[in-house]
Amino acid sequence: MKSIFLMVCVVMALFIAGEGRAQGSNAQISIQGVLRDGQGVIVPNGPQSIKFKLFTAESGGTALWEEEATVSVKGGIYSHLMGSVNPLNPILFGQTIFVGVFVDNSELLPRTELTYSPYTVHAQYAGNGAAPGSVTSFAGATLPSGWLLCNGEALSSADYPILFAVLGTKFGDGSGGINGGPSKDFNLPDLRGEFIRGLDNGKGVDANRVLGTAQGSATKAPTTPFTATAASGGQHHHTFPTRNTTWIYAEHSENNRISAAPTPVSSTGTTNTSGVGDHSHTVNINSGGDPETRPRNFSLRYIIKY
């Protein structure tokens, strides 16, 4: 008859994040516990086969992940790194997780909720000062470790599970963009040549915006009126020469021919046409201007933490 084991379990979440491009390949969780038999007696020293499973419920449900390992028991105490046999996907831990431990195909209840230790939180973010999905400007030529260029590149959630958990497919499903294709399932934001604007989030300055959406250029009409003045195009005349006994004609415009008096004059001189009233002139404006409206600025690269 098989023994029924009871367990007191202490769980410490420990994510050991690597520096390579692929995340999660070395993510592990340290689990320790005490095994006792049905009478509460600590089991003998030696190897013991134990199956570890992760659930989202305290009881029942389908396991999100599992692995079986042979652990060494000494004084009833065992210790194991979950993820050392079957890799863990860190994306699982964006929700409440319970650890189920099975011995001889029997689950040792109750399940234990997986919680973060202070060291875990520190280890996850220490040394980089930013959470996954954080975007910052960068002036260097070589990207720092743990950061990617915000260039719209297509990535695989298997390689970047934590970043995928943050971004999802709001910037693309991986089918397009740099290196896009069937093996990719999400895209980085493409911030090349773009300004970043804070999400309105109900303030009413830039209403109806959705997180991660692009906005085209626009020019607002001024509400403060402009004033301008122009010289009058009004009354004026033209001067033309006259000679003895000569009819002299001067045309102010095509349909307004003005003649000098026909009476001979005694000497050469000048006289004036009659005046013409206020009138307008056509002004032709050629195309011009710049391709965008912008403030003074300085170009840096936007990078995102993964």
Secondary structure, DSSP 8 states (H G I E B T S, - for coil): -----EEEEEEEEE----SSSS-STT-EEEEEEEEE-TTS-B--SEEEEEEEEEESSSSSS--SEEEEEEEEEBTTEEEEEETSSS---GGGGGS--EEEEEETTEE-SS-EE--B-HHHHHHHHTTT-S-TT-EEEE--SS--TTEEE-B--EE-TTT-HHHHHHHTTTT--SSSSTT-STT--EE--B-TT-------TTSSSSTT--TT----------SS-----------B--EEEE-TT---EEEEETTEEEE--SS--SS-EEEE---B--------------S----S----EEEEE-
